Amino acid sequence: MVNVKGKWCLITGASRGIGYNIAILMAKQGANLILQSRSKEHTANVLSEVKSLGVQAFAVEAELSSMESVHTMLSEIDESGVNVEIVFNNAAVQIAYRTDYFKTPVSDYTESFNINTIAPMMICYHFIPKMIEQGFGRVINVTSGIKNEPEQAGYSASKAALDKVTTDIGSKLDGTDVMISLTDPGWCRTDLGGPNAPNSPESAVPGICVAAFVDDKKSGRLFPAQMFTGMELADAVSKAEAEL
């Protein structure tokens, strides 16, 4: 199991829900954190909370629908001088639920793909070459098990695209200690998942983070977070390495 103590970890969408739970778990394991949201005000509380756990942390802001904003954020991280070794591409948007899905507007696709696919991949392309050079890295892209929902076509298509590019990159990294993975938190009661979801955000822990700790040099896998609900982290990692 990877020891993440002292390693710098970037988490997008860190202000609440799944991202918040990722931040707390990683801080408890000793990882230093970079917390992204659309405004630094949104991460003020979680920033204070993770610092109280004894790790270093700072906030960055970016509007992930804007590639200019994404590149500005990445430049800010570079200029900070920290070495990012773990990335959770967690932030996502679900634009609308279109009952009349044959009238789904183009904007559902363009905005969904910008935030849910293109921004995460620009972040991957920025950090993975540095990870390869140094010989270690973990990238975890948060996906969705949504299917047969044309009412949410922009969201589901953008997540399917994220799955595809993640597994394609994984084929190039397999067998190395730079690993890229997918994780699915399950349908949780977050701002995105809505109040009718069957699972709490906390149920995604520790499974949502397991891919950061596995140490078997296998890339391109999906880690279903609900598979590990209620487990201790070390046990969840052992189960993942044995079964996935």
CYANA upper distance limits for C-alpha pairs under 8 A (distance plus 0.5 A):
  1 MET  CA    213 PHE  CA      5.87
  1 MET  CA    214 VAL  CA      6.06
  1 MET  CA    215 ASP  CA      6.14
  1 MET  CA    234 ALA  CA      7.72
  1 MET  CA    237 VAL  CA      7.39
  1 MET  CA    238 SER  CA      8.46
  2 VAL  CA    212 ALA  CA      8.02
  2 VAL  CA    213 PHE  CA      5.18
  2 VAL  CA    214 VAL  CA      6.88
  2 VAL  CA    215 ASP  CA      6.58
  3 ASN  CA     29 GLN  CA      8.47
  3 ASN  CA    213 PHE  CA      7.81
  4 VAL  CA     26 MET  CA      8.48
  4 VAL  CA     29 GLN  CA      7.09
  4 VAL  CA     30 GLY  CA      6.84
  4 VAL  CA     31 ALA  CA      5.91
  4 VAL  CA    213 PHE  CA      8.18
  5 LYS  CA     29 GLN  CA      6.69
  5 LYS  CA     30 GLY  CA      4.62
  5 LYS  CA     31 ALA  CA      5.32
  5 LYS  CA     32 ASN  CA      8.09
  6 GLY  CA     30 GLY  CA      6.55
  6 GLY  CA     31 ALA  CA      5.67
  6 GLY  CA     32 ASN  CA      6.34
  6 GLY  CA     55 VAL  CA      8.33
  7 LYS  CA     30 GLY  CA      8.35
  7 LYS  CA     31 ALA  CA      5.66
  7 LYS  CA     32 ASN  CA      6.34
  7 LYS  CA     83 ASN  CA      8.26
  7 LYS  CA     84 VAL  CA      7.80
  7 LYS  CA     85 GLU  CA      6.83
  7 LYS  CA     86 ILE  CA      8.00
  8 TRP  CA     31 ALA  CA      6.48
  8 TRP  CA     32 ASN  CA      5.17
  8 TRP  CA     33 LEU  CA      6.17
  8 TRP  CA     34 ILE  CA      7.77
  8 TRP  CA     82 VAL  CA      7.51
  8 TRP  CA     83 ASN  CA      6.72
  8 TRP  CA     84 VAL  CA      5.39
  8 TRP  CA     85 GLU  CA      6.29
  8 TRP  CA     86 ILE  CA      6.95
  9 CYS  CA     31 ALA  CA      7.04
  9 CYS  CA     32 ASN  CA      6.55
  9 CYS  CA     33 LEU  CA      5.42
  9 CYS  CA     34 ILE  CA      6.54
  9 CYS  CA     84 VAL  CA      6.29
  9 CYS  CA     85 GLU  CA      6.69
  9 CYS  CA     86 ILE  CA      5.02
  9 CYS  CA     87 VAL  CA      6.07
  9 CYS  CA     88 PHE  CA      8.08
 10 LEU  CA     33 LEU  CA      6.46
 10 LEU  CA     34 ILE  CA      5.12
 10 LEU  CA     35 LEU  CA      6.72
 10 LEU  CA     36 GLN  CA      7.98
 10 LEU  CA     84 VAL  CA      7.33
 10 LEU  CA     86 ILE  CA      6.84
 10 LEU  CA     87 VAL  CA      5.29
 10 LEU  CA     88 PHE  CA      6.64
 11 ILE  CA     19 GLY  CA      7.29
 11 ILE  CA     22 ILE  CA      8.25
 11 ILE  CA     23 ALA  CA      7.66
 11 ILE  CA     33 LEU  CA      7.85
 11 ILE  CA     34 ILE  CA      6.73
 11 ILE  CA     35 LEU  CA      5.85
 11 ILE  CA     36 GLN  CA      6.59
 11 ILE  CA     87 VAL  CA      6.59
 11 ILE  CA     88 PHE  CA      5.29
 11 ILE  CA     89 ASN  CA      6.83
 11 ILE  CA     90 ASN  CA      7.17
 12 THR  CA     19 GLY  CA      7.45
 12 THR  CA     35 LEU  CA      6.86
 12 THR  CA     36 GLN  CA      5.15
 12 THR  CA     37 SER  CA      6.92
 12 THR  CA     88 PHE  CA      6.91
 12 THR  CA     89 ASN  CA      5.99
 12 THR  CA     90 ASN  CA      5.75
 12 THR  CA     91 ALA  CA      5.61
 13 GLY  CA     19 GLY  CA      5.95
 13 GLY  CA     20 TYR  CA      8.42
 13 GLY  CA     35 LEU  CA      8.06
 13 GLY  CA     36 GLN  CA      6.20
 13 GLY  CA     37 SER  CA      5.67
 13 GLY  CA     89 ASN  CA      8.46
 13 GLY  CA     90 ASN  CA      6.27
 13 GLY  CA     91 ALA  CA      4.64
 13 GLY  CA     92 ALA  CA      7.97
 14 ALA  CA     18 ILE  CA      8.14
 14 ALA  CA     19 GLY  CA      4.59
 14 ALA  CA     20 TYR  CA      5.49
 14 ALA  CA     22 ILE  CA      8.20
 14 ALA  CA     23 ALA  CA      7.22
 14 ALA  CA     35 LEU  CA      5.99
 14 ALA  CA     36 GLN  CA      6.23
 14 ALA  CA     37 SER  CA      6.72
 14 ALA  CA     43 THR  CA      7.29
 14 ALA  CA     46 VAL  CA      8.38
 14 ALA  CA     90 ASN  CA      8.27
 14 ALA  CA     91 ALA  CA      8.13
 15 SER  CA     19 GLY  CA      6.90
 15 SER  CA     20 TYR  CA      6.04
 15 SER  CA     35 LEU  CA      8.09
 15 SER  CA     36 GLN  CA      8.05
 15 SER  CA     37 SER  CA      6.80
 15 SER  CA     42 HIS  CA      6.19
 15 SER  CA     43 THR  CA      5.17
 15 SER  CA     46 VAL  CA      6.99
 16 ARG  CA     20 TYR  CA      5.09
 16 ARG  CA     21 ASN  CA      8.12
 17 GLY  CA     21 ASN  CA      7.02
 17 GLY  CA    190 THR  CA      5.92
 17 GLY  CA    191 ASP  CA      7.85
 17 GLY  CA    201 PRO  CA      6.37
 18 ILE  CA     22 ILE  CA      6.72
 18 ILE  CA     90 ASN  CA      8.11
 18 ILE  CA    185 PRO  CA      8.15
 18 ILE  CA    190 THR  CA      8.03
 18 ILE  CA    201 PRO  CA      6.24
 18 ILE  CA    202 GLU  CA      8.26
 18 ILE  CA    204 ALA  CA      7.92
 19 GLY  CA     23 ALA  CA      6.71
 19 GLY  CA     90 ASN  CA      6.75
 19 GLY  CA     91 ALA  CA      7.98
 20 TYR  CA     24 ILE  CA      6.85
 20 TYR  CA     46 VAL  CA      7.42
 21 ASN  CA     25 LEU  CA      6.74
 21 ASN  CA    201 PRO  CA      7.86
 21 ASN  CA    202 GLU  CA      7.23
 21 ASN  CA    205 VAL  CA      7.53
 22 ILE  CA     26 MET  CA      6.57
 22 ILE  CA    205 VAL  CA      8.12
 22 ILE  CA    208 ILE  CA      7.58
 22 ILE  CA    209 CYS  CA      7.01
 23 ALA  CA     27 ALA  CA      6.53
 23 ALA  CA     33 LEU  CA      7.81
 23 ALA  CA     35 LEU  CA      8.41
 23 ALA  CA     46 VAL  CA      8.31
 23 ALA  CA     50 VAL  CA      7.76
 24 ILE  CA     28 LYS  CA      6.64
 24 ILE  CA     49 GLU  CA      8.45
 24 ILE  CA     50 VAL  CA      6.78
 25 LEU  CA     29 GLN  CA      6.94
 25 LEU  CA    205 VAL  CA      8.26
 25 LEU  CA    206 PRO  CA      7.94
 25 LEU  CA    209 CYS  CA      8.29
 26 MET  CA     30 GLY  CA      6.99
 26 MET  CA     31 ALA  CA      5.98
 26 MET  CA     32 ASN  CA      8.45
 26 MET  CA     33 LEU  CA      8.50
 26 MET  CA    209 CYS  CA      8.32
 27 ALA  CA     31 ALA  CA      5.61
 27 ALA  CA     32 ASN  CA      7.09
 27 ALA  CA     33 LEU  CA      7.76
 27 ALA  CA     50 VAL  CA      6.31
 27 ALA  CA     53 LEU  CA      7.04
 27 ALA  CA     54 GLY  CA      8.35
 27 ALA  CA     55 VAL  CA      6.83
 28 LYS  CA     53 LEU  CA      7.02
 30 GLY  CA     54 GLY  CA      8.08
 30 GLY  CA     55 VAL  CA      6.62
 31 ALA  CA     55 VAL  CA      7.09
 31 ALA  CA     56 GLN  CA      8.50
 32 ASN  CA     55 VAL  CA      5.79
 32 ASN  CA     56 GLN  CA      5.37
 32 ASN  CA     57 ALA  CA      6.08
 33 LEU  CA     55 VAL  CA      8.10
 33 LEU  CA     56 GLN  CA      6.98
 33 LEU  CA     57 ALA  CA      5.06
 33 LEU  CA     58 PHE  CA      7.10
 34 ILE  CA     57 ALA  CA      6.20
 34 ILE  CA     58 PHE  CA      5.72
 34 ILE  CA     59 ALA  CA      6.12
 34 ILE  CA     60 VAL  CA      7.42
 35 LEU  CA     43 THR  CA      7.39
 35 LEU  CA     47 LEU  CA      7.88
 35 LEU  CA     57 ALA  CA      7.98
 35 LEU  CA     58 PHE  CA      6.82
 35 LEU  CA     59 ALA  CA      5.16
 35 LEU  CA     60 VAL  CA      6.56
 36 GLN  CA     40 LYS  CA      8.12
 36 GLN  CA     43 THR  CA      7.98
 36 GLN  CA     59 ALA  CA      6.41
 36 GLN  CA     60 VAL  CA      5.43
 36 GLN  CA     61 GLU  CA      5.87
 36 GLN  CA     62 ALA  CA      7.48
 37 SER  CA     42 HIS  CA      7.05
 37 SER  CA     43 THR  CA      7.17
 37 SER  CA     59 ALA  CA      8.40
 37 SER  CA     60 VAL  CA      7.29
 37 SER  CA     61 GLU  CA      5.59
 37 SER  CA     62 ALA  CA      6.79
 37 SER  CA     63 GLU  CA      8.24
 38 ARG  CA     42 HIS  CA      7.92
 38 ARG  CA     61 GLU  CA      5.50
 38 ARG  CA     62 ALA  CA      5.53
 38 ARG  CA     63 GLU  CA      5.79
 38 ARG  CA     64 LEU  CA      8.33
 39 SER  CA     43 THR  CA      7.94
 39 SER  CA     60 VAL  CA      8.19
 39 SER  CA     61 GLU  CA      5.60
 39 SER  CA     62 ALA  CA      7.69
 40 LYS  CA     44 ALA  CA      6.90
 40 LYS  CA     59 ALA  CA      6.45
 40 LYS  CA     60 VAL  CA      6.72
 40 LYS  CA     61 GLU  CA      6.18
 43 THR  CA     47 LEU  CA      6.32
 43 THR  CA     59 ALA  CA      7.32
 44 ALA  CA     48 SER  CA      6.79
 44 ALA  CA     59 ALA  CA      8.43
 45 ASN  CA     49 GLU  CA      6.72
 46 VAL  CA     50 VAL  CA      6.60
 47 LEU  CA     51 LYS  CA      6.71
 47 LEU  CA     57 ALA  CA      7.16
 47 LEU  CA     58 PHE  CA      7.32
 47 LEU  CA     59 ALA  CA      7.62
 48 SER  CA     52 SER  CA      6.77
 49 GLU  CA     53 LEU  CA      7.30
 50 VAL  CA     54 GLY  CA      7.63
 50 VAL  CA     55 VAL  CA      7.07
 50 VAL  CA     57 ALA  CA      7.81
 51 LYS  CA     55 VAL  CA      5.76
 51 LYS  CA     56 GLN  CA      6.59
 51 LYS  CA     57 ALA  CA      6.90
 60 VAL  CA     73 MET  CA      7.09
 60 VAL  CA     76 GLU  CA      8.42
 60 VAL  CA     77 ILE  CA      8.47
 61 GLU  CA     73 MET  CA      7.15
 62 ALA  CA     69 SER  CA      5.81
 62 ALA  CA     70 VAL  CA      6.27
 62 ALA  CA     72 THR  CA      8.27
 62 ALA  CA     73 MET  CA      6.53
 63 GLU  CA     69 SER  CA      6.26
 63 GLU  CA     70 VAL  CA      7.33
 64 LEU  CA     69 SER  CA      7.28
 64 LEU  CA     70 VAL  CA      6.39
 64 LEU  CA    114 ASN  CA      7.60
 64 LEU  CA    115 ILE  CA      5.71
 64 LEU  CA    119 ALA  CA      6.41
 65 SER  CA    111 GLU  CA      6.93
 65 SER  CA    114 ASN  CA      5.63
 65 SER  CA    115 ILE  CA      5.46
 65 SER  CA    119 ALA  CA      7.75
 66 SER  CA     70 VAL  CA      6.87
 66 SER  CA    114 ASN  CA      8.03
 67 MET  CA     71 HIS  CA      6.60
 67 MET  CA    119 ALA  CA      7.36
 68 GLU  CA     72 THR  CA      6.69
 69 SER  CA     73 MET  CA      6.74
 70 VAL  CA     74 LEU  CA      6.80
 70 VAL  CA    119 ALA  CA      7.42
 70 VAL  CA    123 ILE  CA      8.47
 71 HIS  CA     75 SER  CA      6.64
 72 THR  CA     76 GLU  CA      6.72
 73 MET  CA     77 ILE  CA      6.83
 74 LEU  CA     78 ASP  CA      6.71
 74 LEU  CA    123 ILE  CA      8.14
 74 LEU  CA    126 HIS  CA      8.28
 75 SER  CA     79 GLU  CA      6.58
 76 GLU  CA     80 SER  CA      6.79
 77 ILE  CA     81 GLY  CA      7.62
 77 ILE  CA     82 VAL  CA      7.60
 78 ASP  CA     82 VAL  CA      7.39
 84 VAL  CA    127 PHE  CA      7.74
 85 GLU  CA    131 MET  CA      6.99
 85 GLU  CA    136 PHE  CA      7.41
 85 GLU  CA    137 GLY  CA      5.32
 85 GLU  CA    138 ARG  CA      6.88
 86 ILE  CA    137 GLY  CA      6.29
 86 ILE  CA    138 ARG  CA      5.21
 86 ILE  CA    139 VAL  CA      6.25
 86 ILE  CA    140 ILE  CA      8.45
 86 ILE  CA    212 ALA  CA      7.56
 87 VAL  CA    138 ARG  CA      6.85
 87 VAL  CA    139 VAL  CA      5.22
 87 VAL  CA    140 ILE  CA      6.61
 88 PHE  CA    139 VAL  CA      6.58
 88 PHE  CA    140 ILE  CA      5.35
 88 PHE  CA    141 ASN  CA      6.49
 88 PHE  CA    142 VAL  CA      7.82
 89 ASN  CA    120 PRO  CA      6.22
 89 ASN  CA    139 VAL  CA      8.16
 89 ASN  CA    140 ILE  CA      6.71
 89 ASN  CA    141 ASN  CA      5.30
 89 ASN  CA    142 VAL  CA      6.52
 90 ASN  CA    141 ASN  CA      6.93
 90 ASN  CA    142 VAL  CA      5.62
 91 ALA  CA    115 ILE  CA      8.17
 91 ALA  CA    116 ASN  CA      7.75
 91 ALA  CA    142 VAL  CA      8.50
 92 ALA  CA    112 SER  CA      8.40
 92 ALA  CA    115 ILE  CA      6.58
 92 ALA  CA    116 ASN  CA      5.60
 93 VAL  CA    112 SER  CA      6.90
 93 VAL  CA    115 ILE  CA      7.29
 93 VAL  CA    116 ASN  CA      7.23
 93 VAL  CA    155 TYR  CA      7.71
 93 VAL  CA    192 LEU  CA      7.35
 94 GLN  CA    112 SER  CA      7.53
 94 GLN  CA    152 GLN  CA      8.01
 94 GLN  CA    154 GLY  CA      8.22
 94 GLN  CA    155 TYR  CA      5.95
 94 GLN  CA    192 LEU  CA      6.79
 95 ILE  CA    108 ASP  CA      6.61
 95 ILE  CA    111 GLU  CA      8.38
 95 ILE  CA    112 SER  CA      7.49
 95 ILE  CA    152 GLN  CA      8.39
 95 ILE  CA    154 GLY  CA      7.98
 95 ILE  CA    155 TYR  CA      7.61
 96 ALA  CA    108 ASP  CA      8.07
 96 ALA  CA    151 GLU  CA      8.50
 96 ALA  CA    152 GLN  CA      7.14
 97 TYR  CA    151 GLU  CA      5.75
 97 TYR  CA    152 GLN  CA      5.91
 98 ARG  CA    103 LYS  CA      8.27
 98 ARG  CA    104 THR  CA      7.00
 98 ARG  CA    150 PRO  CA      8.39
 98 ARG  CA    151 GLU  CA      5.02
 98 ARG  CA    152 GLN  CA      6.98
 99 THR  CA    151 GLU  CA      6.16
100 ASP  CA    104 THR  CA      7.83
100 ASP  CA    151 GLU  CA      7.82
101 TYR  CA    150 PRO  CA      6.62
101 TYR  CA    151 GLU  CA      5.66
101 TYR  CA    152 GLN  CA      8.48
101 TYR  CA    153 ALA  CA      8.44
104 THR  CA    108 ASP  CA      7.43
104 THR  CA    153 ALA  CA      8.36
105 PRO  CA    109 TYR  CA      8.09
106 VAL  CA    110 THR  CA      6.92
107 SER  CA    111 GLU  CA      6.31
108 ASP  CA    112 SER  CA      6.48
108 ASP  CA    153 ALA  CA      8.34
108 ASP  CA    154 GLY  CA      5.61
108 ASP  CA    155 TYR  CA      8.27
109 TYR  CA    113 PHE  CA      6.40
109 TYR  CA    153 ALA  CA      8.11
109 TYR  CA    154 GLY  CA      4.91
109 TYR  CA    155 TYR  CA      7.97
109 TYR  CA    157 ALA  CA      8.41
109 TYR  CA    158 SER  CA      8.01
110 THR  CA    114 ASN  CA      6.62
110 THR  CA    154 GLY  CA      8.35
111 GLU  CA    115 ILE  CA      6.80
112 SER  CA    116 ASN  CA      6.07
112 SER  CA    117 THR  CA      8.01
112 SER  CA    154 GLY  CA      6.13
112 SER  CA    155 TYR  CA      6.22
112 SER  CA    158 SER  CA      6.54
113 PHE  CA    117 THR  CA      5.45
113 PHE  CA    118 ILE  CA      6.49
113 PHE  CA    154 GLY  CA      7.90
113 PHE  CA    155 TYR  CA      8.32
113 PHE  CA    158 SER  CA      5.51
114 ASN  CA    118 ILE  CA      5.37
114 ASN  CA    119 ALA  CA      6.42
115 ILE  CA    119 ALA  CA      5.93
115 ILE  CA    120 PRO  CA      7.87
116 ASN  CA    120 PRO  CA      7.16
116 ASN  CA    155 TYR  CA      8.18
116 ASN  CA    158 SER  CA      6.37
116 ASN  CA    159 LYS  CA      7.00
116 ASN  CA    162 LEU  CA      7.78
117 THR  CA    121 MET  CA      6.73
117 THR  CA    158 SER  CA      6.23
117 THR  CA    159 LYS  CA      7.29
117 THR  CA    161 ALA  CA      7.07
117 THR  CA    162 LEU  CA      5.65
118 ILE  CA    122 MET  CA      6.64
119 ALA  CA    123 ILE  CA      6.82
120 PRO  CA    124 CYS  CA      6.72
120 PRO  CA    141 ASN  CA      8.05
121 MET  CA    125 TYR  CA      6.53
121 MET  CA    162 LEU  CA      8.41
121 MET  CA    165 VAL  CA      8.46
122 MET  CA    126 HIS  CA      6.66
123 ILE  CA    127 PHE  CA      6.86
124 CYS  CA    128 ILE  CA      6.13
124 CYS  CA    139 VAL  CA      7.90
125 TYR  CA    129 PRO  CA      7.47
126 HIS  CA    130 LYS  CA      8.25
127 PHE  CA    131 MET  CA      6.86
128 ILE  CA    132 ILE  CA      6.63
128 ILE  CA    137 GLY  CA      7.78
128 ILE  CA    139 VAL  CA      8.49
128 ILE  CA    178 VAL  CA      8.22
129 PRO  CA    133 GLU  CA      6.75
130 LYS  CA    134 GLN  CA      6.81
131 MET  CA    135 GLY  CA      6.38
131 MET  CA    136 PHE  CA      5.84
131 MET  CA    137 GLY  CA      5.55
131 MET  CA    178 VAL  CA      6.92
132 ILE  CA    136 PHE  CA      6.95
132 ILE  CA    137 GLY  CA      7.85
132 ILE  CA    178 VAL  CA      6.74
135 GLY  CA    176 THR  CA      8.31
135 GLY  CA    177 ASP  CA      6.69
135 GLY  CA    178 VAL  CA      7.03
136 PHE  CA    177 ASP  CA      5.57
136 PHE  CA    178 VAL  CA      5.37
137 GLY  CA    177 ASP  CA      7.04
137 GLY  CA    178 VAL  CA      4.84
137 GLY  CA    179 MET  CA      6.66
138 ARG  CA    178 VAL  CA      6.32
138 ARG  CA    179 MET  CA      5.48
138 ARG  CA    180 ILE  CA      6.39
138 ARG  CA    181 SER  CA      8.44
138 ARG  CA    211 ALA  CA      8.05
138 ARG  CA    212 ALA  CA      6.16
139 VAL  CA    179 MET  CA      6.80
139 VAL  CA    180 ILE  CA      5.12
139 VAL  CA    181 SER  CA      6.78
139 VAL  CA    212 ALA  CA      7.86
140 ILE  CA    180 ILE  CA      6.37
140 ILE  CA    181 SER  CA      5.43
140 ILE  CA    182 LEU  CA      6.08
140 ILE  CA    183 THR  CA      7.23
140 ILE  CA    211 ALA  CA      7.10
140 ILE  CA    212 ALA  CA      7.57
141 ASN  CA    162 LEU  CA      8.24
141 ASN  CA    166 THR  CA      8.05
141 ASN  CA    180 ILE  CA      8.21
141 ASN  CA    181 SER  CA      6.73
141 ASN  CA    182 LEU  CA      5.36
141 ASN  CA    183 THR  CA      6.80
142 VAL  CA    182 LEU  CA      6.25
142 VAL  CA    183 THR  CA      5.45
142 VAL  CA    184 ASP  CA      6.32
142 VAL  CA    185 PRO  CA      8.02
143 THR  CA    159 LYS  CA      6.21
143 THR  CA    160 ALA  CA      8.43
143 THR  CA    162 LEU  CA      7.77
143 THR  CA    163 ASP  CA      7.47
143 THR  CA    182 LEU  CA      6.79
143 THR  CA    183 THR  CA      6.37
143 THR  CA    184 ASP  CA      5.61
143 THR  CA    185 PRO  CA      8.30
144 SER  CA    156 SER  CA      8.05
144 SER  CA    159 LYS  CA      6.89
144 SER  CA    183 THR  CA      8.49
144 SER  CA    184 ASP  CA      5.80
144 SER  CA    185 PRO  CA      7.87
144 SER  CA    186 GLY  CA      7.48
145 GLY  CA    184 ASP  CA      7.15
145 GLY  CA    186 GLY  CA      7.45
146 ILE  CA    156 SER  CA      6.75
147 LYS  CA    156 SER  CA      7.52
149 GLU  CA    153 ALA  CA      7.19
149 GLU  CA    156 SER  CA      8.13
152 GLN  CA    156 SER  CA      6.66
153 ALA  CA    157 ALA  CA      6.26
154 GLY  CA    158 SER  CA      6.58
155 TYR  CA    159 LYS  CA      6.78
156 SER  CA    160 ALA  CA      6.64
157 ALA  CA    161 ALA  CA      6.68
158 SER  CA    162 LEU  CA      6.76
159 LYS  CA    163 ASP  CA      6.72
160 ALA  CA    164 LYS  CA      6.85
161 ALA  CA    165 VAL  CA      6.85
162 LEU  CA    166 THR  CA      6.51
163 ASP  CA    167 THR  CA      6.72
163 ASP  CA    182 LEU  CA      7.58
164 LYS  CA    168 ASP  CA      6.63
165 VAL  CA    169 ILE  CA      6.65
166 THR  CA    170 GLY  CA      6.52
166 THR  CA    180 ILE  CA      7.34
166 THR  CA    181 SER  CA      7.40
166 THR  CA    182 LEU  CA      7.77
166 THR  CA    220 GLY  CA      6.84
167 THR  CA    171 SER  CA      6.80
167 THR  CA    180 ILE  CA      8.46
167 THR  CA    181 SER  CA      8.12
167 THR  CA    219 SER  CA      8.06
167 THR  CA    220 GLY  CA      4.91
167 THR  CA    221 ARG  CA      7.86
168 ASP  CA    172 LYS  CA      7.70
168 ASP  CA    220 GLY  CA      8.00
169 ILE  CA    173 LEU  CA      7.11
169 ILE  CA    180 ILE  CA      8.00
169 ILE  CA    220 GLY  CA      8.00
170 GLY  CA    174 ASP  CA      6.30
170 GLY  CA    179 MET  CA      7.55
170 GLY  CA    180 ILE  CA      6.20
170 GLY  CA    181 SER  CA      7.87
170 GLY  CA    219 SER  CA      5.22
170 GLY  CA    220 GLY  CA      4.90
171 SER  CA    219 SER  CA      7.39
171 SER  CA    220 GLY  CA      7.26
173 LEU  CA    178 VAL  CA      6.85
173 LEU  CA    179 MET  CA      6.85
173 LEU  CA    180 ILE  CA      8.08
173 LEU  CA    219 SER  CA      6.83
174 ASP  CA    179 MET  CA      7.57
174 ASP  CA    217 LYS  CA      6.75
174 ASP  CA    218 LYS  CA      5.74
174 ASP  CA    219 SER  CA      5.39
174 ASP  CA    220 GLY  CA      8.13
175 GLY  CA    217 LYS  CA      5.32
175 GLY  CA    218 LYS  CA      6.41
175 GLY  CA    219 SER  CA      8.03
176 THR  CA    217 LYS  CA      5.80
176 THR  CA    218 LYS  CA      8.14
177 ASP  CA    215 ASP  CA      8.12
177 ASP  CA    217 LYS  CA      5.89
178 VAL  CA    217 LYS  CA      7.90
179 MET  CA    217 LYS  CA      6.96
179 MET  CA    218 LYS  CA      7.18
179 MET  CA    219 SER  CA      5.51
179 MET  CA    220 GLY  CA      8.23
180 ILE  CA    219 SER  CA      5.71
180 ILE  CA    220 GLY  CA      6.34
180 ILE  CA    221 ARG  CA      8.39
181 SER  CA    211 ALA  CA      7.00
181 SER  CA    219 SER  CA      6.36
181 SER  CA    220 GLY  CA      5.42
181 SER  CA    221 ARG  CA      5.71
181 SER  CA    222 LEU  CA      6.67
181 SER  CA    223 PHE  CA      8.06
182 LEU  CA    211 ALA  CA      8.43
182 LEU  CA    220 GLY  CA      7.39
182 LEU  CA    221 ARG  CA      6.52
182 LEU  CA    222 LEU  CA      5.06
182 LEU  CA    223 PHE  CA      6.60
183 THR  CA    208 ILE  CA      6.56
183 THR  CA    211 ALA  CA      8.10
183 THR  CA    222 LEU  CA      5.85
183 THR  CA    223 PHE  CA      5.02
183 THR  CA    224 PRO  CA      6.18
183 THR  CA    225 ALA  CA      7.08
184 ASP  CA    208 ILE  CA      7.51
184 ASP  CA    222 LEU  CA      7.81
184 ASP  CA    223 PHE  CA      6.89
184 ASP  CA    224 PRO  CA      5.42
184 ASP  CA    225 ALA  CA      6.25
185 PRO  CA    201 PRO  CA      8.50
185 PRO  CA    204 ALA  CA      5.69
185 PRO  CA    207 GLY  CA      8.08
185 PRO  CA    208 ILE  CA      6.40
185 PRO  CA    224 PRO  CA      6.92
185 PRO  CA    225 ALA  CA      5.35
185 PRO  CA    226 GLN  CA      7.02
186 GLY  CA    199 ASN  CA      7.88
186 GLY  CA    204 ALA  CA      7.73
186 GLY  CA    224 PRO  CA      7.72
186 GLY  CA    225 ALA  CA      7.19
186 GLY  CA    226 GLN  CA      6.80
187 TRP  CA    193 GLY  CA      6.65
187 TRP  CA    197 ALA  CA      6.08
187 TRP  CA    198 PRO  CA      7.08
187 TRP  CA    199 ASN  CA      6.59
188 CYS  CA    193 GLY  CA      6.00
188 CYS  CA    194 GLY  CA      8.04
188 CYS  CA    197 ALA  CA      5.67
188 CYS  CA    198 PRO  CA      6.82
188 CYS  CA    199 ASN  CA      4.99
188 CYS  CA    200 SER  CA      5.72
188 CYS  CA    201 PRO  CA      5.91
189 ARG  CA    193 GLY  CA      5.77
189 ARG  CA    194 GLY  CA      5.79
189 ARG  CA    195 PRO  CA      5.70
189 ARG  CA    196 ASN  CA      7.26
189 ARG  CA    197 ALA  CA      5.48
189 ARG  CA    198 PRO  CA      7.57
189 ARG  CA    199 ASN  CA      6.58
189 ARG  CA    200 SER  CA      5.86
189 ARG  CA    201 PRO  CA      6.67
190 THR  CA    194 GLY  CA      6.10
190 THR  CA    195 PRO  CA      7.63
190 THR  CA    200 SER  CA      8.31
190 THR  CA    201 PRO  CA      7.13
191 ASP  CA    195 PRO  CA      8.37
193 GLY  CA    197 ALA  CA      6.65
199 ASN  CA    203 SER  CA      6.83
200 SER  CA    204 ALA  CA      8.06
201 PRO  CA    205 VAL  CA      8.27
203 SER  CA    225 ALA  CA      8.44
203 SER  CA    226 GLN  CA      7.19
203 SER  CA    229 THR  CA      5.91
203 SER  CA    230 GLY  CA      7.67
204 ALA  CA    208 ILE  CA      5.99
204 ALA  CA    225 ALA  CA      5.63
204 ALA  CA    226 GLN  CA      6.30
204 ALA  CA    228 PHE  CA      8.28
204 ALA  CA    229 THR  CA      6.78
205 VAL  CA    209 CYS  CA      7.57
205 VAL  CA    225 ALA  CA      7.50
205 VAL  CA    228 PHE  CA      8.01
205 VAL  CA    229 THR  CA      6.75
205 VAL  CA    230 GLY  CA      7.98
206 PRO  CA    210 VAL  CA      6.89
206 PRO  CA    225 ALA  CA      7.72
206 PRO  CA    228 PHE  CA      7.08
206 PRO  CA    229 THR  CA      7.21
206 PRO  CA    230 GLY  CA      8.11
206 PRO  CA    231 MET  CA      7.51
206 PRO  CA    232 GLU  CA      7.73
206 PRO  CA    233 LEU  CA      6.29
206 PRO  CA    236 ALA  CA      7.78
207 GLY  CA    223 PHE  CA      7.66
207 GLY  CA    224 PRO  CA      7.38
207 GLY  CA    225 ALA  CA      4.40
207 GLY  CA    226 GLN  CA      7.04
207 GLY  CA    227 MET  CA      7.46
207 GLY  CA    228 PHE  CA      5.57
207 GLY  CA    229 THR  CA      7.10
207 GLY  CA    233 LEU  CA      8.43
207 GLY  CA    236 ALA  CA      7.45
208 ILE  CA    223 PHE  CA      7.95
208 ILE  CA    224 PRO  CA      8.04
208 ILE  CA    225 ALA  CA      5.43
209 CYS  CA    213 PHE  CA      7.87
210 VAL  CA    214 VAL  CA      6.93
210 VAL  CA    223 PHE  CA      7.97
210 VAL  CA    233 LEU  CA      7.78
210 VAL  CA    236 ALA  CA      7.34
210 VAL  CA    237 VAL  CA      6.25
210 VAL  CA    240 ALA  CA      8.09
211 ALA  CA    223 PHE  CA      7.44
211 ALA  CA    237 VAL  CA      8.41
213 PHE  CA    237 VAL  CA      7.14
214 VAL  CA    237 VAL  CA      6.31
214 VAL  CA    238 SER  CA      8.40
214 VAL  CA    240 ALA  CA      7.98
214 VAL  CA    241 GLU  CA      7.09
215 ASP  CA    241 GLU  CA      8.37
216 ASP  CA    241 GLU  CA      7.32
221 ARG  CA    244 LEU  CA      7.83
222 LEU  CA    244 LEU  CA      8.43
223 PHE  CA    240 ALA  CA      8.11
223 PHE  CA    244 LEU  CA      8.09
224 PRO  CA    228 PHE  CA      8.32
225 ALA  CA    229 THR  CA      7.40
228 PHE  CA    236 ALA  CA      6.28
231 MET  CA    235 ASP  CA      6.93
231 MET  CA    236 ALA  CA      6.45
232 GLU  CA    236 ALA  CA      6.67
233 LEU  CA    237 VAL  CA      6.68
234 ALA  CA    238 SER  CA      6.76
235 ASP  CA    239 LYS  CA      6.65
236 ALA  CA    240 ALA  CA      6.62
237 VAL  CA    241 GLU  CA      6.71
238 SER  CA    242 ALA  CA      6.70
239 LYS  CA    243 GLU  CA      6.42
239 LYS  CA    244 LEU  CA      8.43
240 ALA  CA    244 LEU  CA      5.76
